[in-house]
Amino acid sequence: MQFLYPYMLWGLLALAIPIAVHLFNFRKHKLVYFSNTALLKTIQQENAKTRKLKYLVALCLRCLFIAALVLAFAFPFRPESRIETDVENNLIGIYLDNSMSMKTQSQRTTLFEDARESARDLVRRLNPSNRYVLMSNNFEVQNEYPMSQDEMLDQLERMNQEGSPVAMGEVLDRFAMLRKQHGFASSTLFVYSDFQRNTFDLSAAKADSSLQIVAVPMMPEFESNVYIDSVWLSSPIMQAGLTNEINVRVANEGKKEVKGLPISFMMDGHSVASATVDIEKNDEAEVTMQFLVEHSGDRKCTVSLVDQPIVFDDDYHFVLHVKPSLSVVEIGKEPSVSALLFDDDDQFDYMFMQPSGIDLHALSKAHFVIVNESAALNETMQQTLLDCAADGASVVLFPCSENQKNNVYFYEKTGLRLSEMDENPTAVENLAVQHEFFSDMILDMPQNADLPKVKKHVRLQPTVPTDVLLTLQNGDAMLLGEGLGKGQFYAFSTCLDTVWSDLADNSLFVPMLLKMALEGGKVGDIAYTLGKDKMLAINDMDVEGVQSFAMRNVENGFEMMPSAELHNNKISLYLNDDLPEAGFYELLQNDSVKSILAWNESRIESHMDFAGKLDVEKAFKQAGLNVAAVLDAADFATNDLVDAMAHQSSIWKWFVLMALLALLGEVLVLRLWK
């Protein structure tokens, strides 16, 4: 144990005062004459012994009170937990959490600005010969080399104030890597963060005896927040002239109910719809708004609310990719009656391919693929079509009329077991009218509806959960549907040829194929999350020749070049760095704008749940990390580190408690001891 103010120990000389009072009693004795003194001598002897013991106990308690009070004012602390900042070959690291939650209002400005000012005070008070690294959520390389004091102060001024949330364990792991990389024997890391529980994850941290941690929790002034959690479309079909709905989930992290909160929906800078929502405390609510897109193309959309003081999650940006036409590809030896449906419709771009001459580039752009009854494909091509479905297309398969064992790879990979042929005439008995496939297609099912009649069919038995959309009278499935990645896979058990069924002539045939085609025109990902979505799969782009790509934000002048990878005629883009802010970004291919993408801040920091000092210290220690202290940001402005640690220490508080107990004990002895 050491003392912050050892000169206060001179106060122990005050112990001589109660001792002197006890030894020298200057009271004058009064002489009283009494005739018989024998009895009085016995009483006086007994009272004198009790009185001496009572005064001796009182003396000890007075001395204890003075000694404990003096030691408390000397501020004792444990030297083994002292922050080592002036040790030779020791690296000083400062981690400033620059995620969006640190822009929350504090008593003075924002949590981030308070943390930065505290870090400046810390660096100024440390030994100028120390070497520093500046850590942030962006992991900026220019800040992660050993810097001098002046360089560190300069980088603190230039530091990027916005970053995506990262787990605390990743920060500690990266700092440990920097220490080893630059050859330092030990290190001290000052952690400035609001320690949100959602990101305070130490699972990636490794116990390191050479790392000393000083945690500085930044506590916000307000712990309530209303934000837009997510946005999604009611229908996956996005075509010009079709009405659709957006659903908005709004969350209330406050302790008070919110009533009549306005929600606005903007498209290309123009107001499209608005609504109000009531949300209970610590609850969520959903609101639905209808809209109509009149023209094709990429439509920039934003749903907004107004909430103070936390504003980074009040807007949700998304893009509606409205296609001018949908690409339909039919594969077979000859076109089926499906060609009559799609070939002359301007809404569709129809293309027929024979199995021996499939254009993989055109196939990769297809929204709807029909494998008709005359197609016999090898396993490689069947897998390619399954990949198309996984990327967002719709694929429908009719059984091969020549040999039902053809294309069996499709069935094996989608969990369907192909059984024997059934040539007994039957008809469709049941439609899954409640399923989303039919729900907006059939409003009212008549009693004696004209349903498809089947002369023969193959028996398909699902081995995994699969939606049976049409069921025959004998209980066999006629049409099955299954979600596959981002798209859909459908399988009929009968063919379009009149020898098999009258399906092609039935009134259900046209709406069913149109629904399948429109489902293949899904809008895909309408928005991405900063710091989370690092890989983008791009389908509607040319892949021939030399390609260069760029991401550009016109408003702030930002531009970056992502890495590109070509696989199965599809381009995957990898973002090497984080985008600077939420908003709309143009995706350029060979300097030409090909698409617009929307990015939003992660909602992981919207939850107002923070770890306190005791929780922070406990979590670090449970992870096997050396926590030297958990301090307040203000400690570095008025005190040095030893001073700050001594004031945070609990030892002096125990001495204050001891002094109070000694004082209480003395009062009880003097008043109650008779």
N, C-alpha and C positions, 0 to 999 in steps of 0.2 A: 504494500500500500504506500502511495506517495501523496504529497499534499500540493495543491495548486498554489496556496498562499502559506508557505511554511513559517513566515514571520509572525503569523497569527498565533503560533504556538507559544510565543512569549506571554500570551494571556493566561497560560497555565500557572504563572506566578500568583494569579489571583486566588489560587487555592490556599495561600497563606492567610487570607482574611478570615474565613470561617474557623481555621485552626487557631488563630490568635484569639478570636472571640471565645472559643471554647476553653482555651487554657487560662485566660485572664478574665475572671468574673469580678467586676468592680462594684458590684452591688454592696451597700452597707447593711450589716446585720444588726437587728434590733434586739436588745437584751431584755428578757422577760423572766422575772423571778417566780419560782414555783416551789412549793413546800416539799413535795416528794418527787424526786427526779428519776427514780429507778425505772418506773414504767415508761417515761418519756425517752430515756436513753435507748430502750429496746425499739420503740417506734421509729425514732430518728435513724437508727442504724438500718432498719429495713427500708425505709423510704429513700435513704441516700443511695443504696445499691440500685434500686429501680430507676431513680432519677439519673444516675451516671450512665446506665445502659441505654436509657431513652435518648439522652443527649449525644451519646456516642453514635447511635443509629442515625440520628438527625444530622450529625456532622458528616457521616459517610454519604448520605443522600445529597447534602449541600455540595460536597466536593465532587460527587458524580455529576450533578447538574452543571457546575461550572466547567468541568473537564469536557463533558459531552458537547456543551455549547461552543467552547473554544475549538474543539476538533471539527465541528460542523462548519464553522466559519473558515477554517483552513482548507475546506473542500478536498477531502481525501478521494483518491481514485486508484484503480488497479493498474499498475504499470505494465502488466502483461498484455492488456488490451489497448495499449497506447498506439495511436496512428503513426506508422513509420513513413514519414515523407522526406526525410533528409538522409536516408540510408544510401550508401554508395551502391551503384548499379541497380537502382530501383526505378521502375517506370511508373509515372503518374498518368492514370487515365481518367477522363471525365466523360461520362455518358449523359447526354442530354436527350431525353425522350422528346422527339419532335413530331410525334403523332398528332392527329387532329384534336384529340381530347385535351392536349396540353395548351390549346388555344382558348380553353375555358377561362372565364373571368375569375380573377383573384381579388384580394382586397385592394390591390393597387392597380395592376394592369391585367396581364394574363399569366397563367402558370408558367408558360415557356419563358416569358420575359423575366419573371421573378427568378427562374432557375438560371437563366443566362447571367443575370446580374450577380447572383450568388456565386456562380462559377468564376466570374471575373474577380470578385473579392478574394476568393480562395486562391487563385493563381497569383494575384499580387502579393499575398501574404506568405506564400511558400518561398522556399529558397530559390533564388534566380538560376542556380546551377542545375535544377531538376530538368528532366526531359518529359515531354507530355505527348499524349495522343488524344484526339477528340473523336468520341464515338457518337453515332447517331443511328436512327432507323434506316437511313439511306446507305450506310456503310460506304461513305465516300472515301475513295482511295487517297485523295489529296489531304485528308485530315488524319490519316492513319500511319503517319511516319513520325519518329521522335522529333519533337519540335522544341525550340527554346521558349522561354517565357513570353517574349515579345511576339513570336510567331503564333503562339497559342492564343494570346489575347486578340490578335488580328483575325485568326480563324473563327474565334467565337463571334466576332462582329459579322463575319461573312456567312455564317452558318445558315443552311437552308432551313426554313422554319416549318416546312411541311414534309411529312414522311408517312409511309404506311406502317401500321402497327406490326411489331415483331415480338416474338417470345423473348423473355428475359434470358432464358438459357442460351439462345443463339448469340446474344450480345456478349455474355460472359465467355462463351466458347471462342468467339472471334477475338476478344481481347487477349485470352490466353494464347491464341495462335500468334498474335502480334508480338507478345512478350518473347516467345520462343524464337520467332523469326528475326527479331532485332537483338537477341542475345542478352536480355536482361535477366538477372538472377531472381528478382522478386518484383512485385507490382502492387500498386494500390489503385483501386477503381472507385471513384466517387459517382454514385448512381443518382441522377435527378429524374424522378418520374412520379406520376400520380398513382402508379401501381394499381392499375385497373385489374381486377381479378381475372377478366377474360384473357388478358395478355401476360399476366404475371405467372408464366409457366417456366419452371426451372428443370423440366425433364431432360433438356439437352445439356444442362450444366454438369461438369465433371468436378469432383472434389479436387482442389488444388491448394496445397499448404503454402505455396509461394504467392498466392493471391489474397490480398486483404481488401475487404469491401466496406465502404462507408455509404450507407443508404440515406438519401435525403428525400423523404416523401413530400410531395407538393399537393396540398389539400385544396380543392376548389371551394369557391365561395358558395356556389349553388350546386345542388345534387338532384336537379329535376331536368327532364328533357322530353320533348315530344318530337318524334321524327318519322320519316317515311321509311318503312322497313323494306318493302319490296313492291314491285309492279309486275303484273302478268296479264295476258290477253285471255278473254273467255273462249275465243275460237282460234285455233292455230292457223286458220286460213286468212291470208292477207292479200286481198285483191282490190283494185280500184273500183269504186262504185258499190262495194259491199259494206254493210254496217257491221261494226264490231264493238266490243266492250273492253275497257281496261278495268282491272281490279287493283285497288291500292290498299295495302295494309299499313295502318298507322299505329305506332306504339307510343304509350304514355309511361315514361319512367318516373313520373312525379308522384307525390303523395296526395295530390288533389285531383278531383275529377275535372275533365276538360269538356266543355259543352259548346256546340256550334262552331267548331274550328273550321275555317274555310280551306278547301282544297281546290287548287286551280290546275287545269290541264291546258298546256300550250303546245301548238304544233307549228313549226317553222316561224316562231315568233308571234303567232296569232292565237287568241284565246279560242279554245274548242269547246270546253265544258268546264263546269264547276260544281262543287257539292260541299256540304257541311257534314261533320261527323262528331259524335259524342263518344268519349272514351273514359271508362272508369280508371281510377288510380291503379298504377302498376298493371295495366291491361292493354289489350290490342283491340282494334276495330277495323272492319273492312268497308270500303265504299266502292261502288261501281258507277262508271260513267260511259255513256254511249258516244260513238263518234263515227264519222264517215270520211274515208279518204277518197278524194276525187281524182287524183292523178297518181301515176306510178312513179317510182323512184324512191330514194332514201329520204324519209321524213324525220326531221329532228324534233323530238318531243321531250317535254319536261313537265313533271308533276311537282307542285310546290305547296308548301305551307309556311306560315310565319311563326317562329318560336324564338324567344330570346332567353338566355344569352348564347346558347349553343346552336350554331347555325350551319355547321358543315354537313349535317344530314337532313337539312330541310328541303333539299331539291333532289329529285331522282331523274336522271337523264336516260333516255332510251331512244333507239332508232327503229322505225318501222320500214323494213325493206319490202316495198310494194313492187312486185315484178310486173312488167308489161305483158308477159305471156309465160306460160308454163311449158316446159319441154317434156314431151311424151315420146318414149321410145318403145316400139313393139319389136319383139324378137321372135322369129319363126321362119319356116321355109317359105311361107306366103302370108300376106296380111289376113287378119281375121275381120269380122264385122266391126271390131273396135275402130278400124281405120275410118269407117263412115262417120263415126262420132267425133273424132278429133281432127281429121285431116282438113276439113273446110271451116274450122272454127278459129277466128282470129285470136281467141283467148289462149289457144294452144299452138305450140310449135311441134308438129307431129313428124316423126322420122321412123322409117321401117329399116330393120337390119336383119340380115340372115346370119345364122350361127357361125358361118365360115367367114364372115366379113364384118365383124363388130368393130365399130370405131370407139376405142376406149376413151378418147378425149371427149367425144360427144356424150358418151355414156356417163362420164363423171359429172356432167352438168345436168343430167336428166332429173326431173322432179318426179316422174311417174314412169315405171318400167313394166311392160306387159310381156310375160313369157307365155306365148299362146300354145295351143295343143300340138302344133307341128314342130316345136323346138326341141332339140336334143342337145344339151350342153355338157361340156366336160366339167370336171370338178373345179378346175381353176376358174372358169367363167362363172360357175354357180357361186363360188366364194366372192368373186368380184361384185356380183349383184347383191349379195348379202352385205358387203361393205358399203355399197351405195345406199342401202336401206339404213345401215347404222349411221351414215353421214347425213340422213334427213330425208331421203327419197321414200316413195311408196313403191313397193314391188308386189305384183299380183302374179300368181302361178296357177296355170291350168294344167291338169294332168296330161301327159303325152298320150295322144290317141293311138299311136303305132305300138308303143311298148310302155306300159305303165311303170316299169322299173327305171325308165329314163328319168333323169333329174332327181333321183332318190337322195342325193347329197343335200338338196334343199330341205327335205323332210327330216333327215337325220340331225342337221344343224339347228333346226327350229323346234325340236322336241315333238315331232309328229311321226307316228308309226304307220307305214303304208301296208294295208292288208289286201285281201283278195278283192277281185272285182265282184260287184253285186249288180246283176242284170235284171233284177225284179223291178218293174215299174213302180214308182212312188211319186210323191210330191212334197213340196215344202209345207211343213205344218206350223212352224213357229219362227217368228222373227224376234230378235232381241231389241224390241222397240225402245226399251229404257236405256240401252247402250248409247253412248255419245255418237256412235257411227250413224244410228238411225234417228236419234232424238230430234234433230232439226230437219230431218228428211220426211218423216211420217208424223203428221200431227194427229191424225185419227185413223185407226185401223178398222176398216169395215168388216162386218161379220163374214160375208162370203167373198173375201178378196181373191182376186185372180193371182195365185202364187205359182212360181215355176214348177213345171212337171218334169220329172227325171225318168228316163228310160233305163239308164245304167250309170253307175258311178263307182269310183274307188272308195274304199273305206279308210278314213283317216282317223286315227285315235291319238289324241294329245297325251304326251307323257309328262308335260310340264304345264303349269297354269296358262291356259290359252282361252281367248274369248271365242265362243261359238256364236256366230251372228245369224246363221240360217241353219235350221234343224229339219231333217226329213221326217216323214211319218214313222219310219222304222227306228227312229232315234239316232241315226247317223248324222254327222255334220256335213252340211253342204258348203258352208263358207266359214272359215276360221280366220281370226285376226290376231296378230301378236306384235307388241311393241318391240322394236329392234334398234337399240341405240337411240338415235334422234328421230328415226323414221318408223315405218310400219311394213310388216310383211303379211300378205293375204294369200290364202290357198283355197281354191275351189276343188270340190271332189268330182265335178263333172265338167264336160267340155261344152263349147259353144256350138258345135256341130249338132244339127237336128237329129242325127242318129243317137246322140247322147241325151239331149234335153231341148226344151224350148226356151232356155234361159235368154238367148239373144233376142227373142221376140217378146219377152215379158216386159211389162212396164217398170219392173224394178231394175232392169239391167242398166239403163242409161243413168239414173241417179246414183246407183252404186259405184259405177266406174268414174263418174264425175267427182263424187265425194273422195274416192281414192286419189284421183289426180290432184284435187285441191289440197288434200292433206299433205301431198308431196311438196306443195308450195309453201311450206311452213316458213315463218319469218326467221326461224333459228334463234340465235342468241340476240336478244334486243339490247343487252347492256353487259358490261364487264366491270370487274371490281379492281381498283388500284391495289397493287401489291400482291394480289392473289392470282389473277389470270395472266400467266406469262406466255402461254402458247395459244395461238389462234389458228383454227382450221378454216381455210378459205377454199370454197368450191367453185365459185363462178368467175374464174380467171384463166386467161390463156397461159399455157405452160411451155409453149414452144419458144426456142431461142433463148438468148440471154435476158434474164429478168432482174430488175432492181426494184426494191420496195422501200417505202419511207412512210413514217407516221408524222402527220403535221397538224398542229393546232394554229389556225390562222389568227386567233384572237391574241395569243401571247407570243407568237413567232417561234414556238418550239418546233423542232424537227429532229427525228432520230431515224436511223436505219436498222430495222430488225434483221435478224438472221433468218434465212429462208431455207426450207427443205422440201424437196419434191418426193412424194410417195404415192403410188397408185394414181397418178395424174391429179393429185391434190396437193395444194401448197400449204405447208405449215409454217407459220411465222413465230419466231421466238423473240420476246422483248428482253434485251440484255440489261436494260436499266428501267427503273420505275418512271412512269409518266409524271410530270410535275404537278398536275392538278386535275380535278374532275372536269368533265365537259365533253365536247365533241371533237373528234380527231378524224382527219381525212386520211384514208389509206391510198397511197399513190403506187402505181405500177408503171415503171418506166416514165416517171414524171407526169403521169395522167391519173386523175382522181378516179378510182374504181369503186370505192365504197366509203361510207361514213360510219364510224363506230362511236358508241357512247360509253363513257367511263364514269364510275361513281366511287365515292369514298366508302371504305369498308364500314359496315354497320356494327362491327364487333366492339367498337369503342363508344357506341351510343348508349350502352348500358351503364348507368350511374352506380357502379358498385366498386368501391376502392378498399384496398387493404390498409389498415392502420399501422402504427409504428410496431406494436407488439406482434401483429400478424406478419409484417415484413421480416422482422428479426427471426421469428420462429421458422418461417419458410426457408430462409437462407440457411439457417443452422440445420434444419432437417435434410437439406440437400448436401450437407457435409462441407459447407463453405464457411470461411473465416470472416465473420462480421465484426469489425472493430467497433462500430457505433452506428446508431440510427439517430440522425441529427435533424434539426430544423434548418431551413435555408437561411434564416436570419442569423444563425450562429456565426457565419463566416464574415458578416459585415462588421461586427463589433468585437469579436474575440478571436484569439488564435485557436488552433485545433485542440491543444491541450486544455485550454480554458473551456472550449465548447464541450469536450468530452467529460471534464470534471463536473460541469453543470448538468450534463445528462446523466451522470452516474447516480446510482441510488444509494451509495454508501453514506454520503453526507445526510441524506434524509433519515437514515437509521439513527445517526447520532442526535439529530433534532428530536426524534421520537424518544430516544433514551433520556434526553434532558427533560422533556415534559413529564415522563414517567417518574423521574427522580424528584421533580418539584411536587408532583401529586403525592408521592410517597411521604415527603417531608411534612406536607400539610396534614395528612392522615395521622402520622405519628404524633405530631404536636397536639392535635385536637382530640384524638380518640384514645391515646395511650394514657390511662390514669394510673 
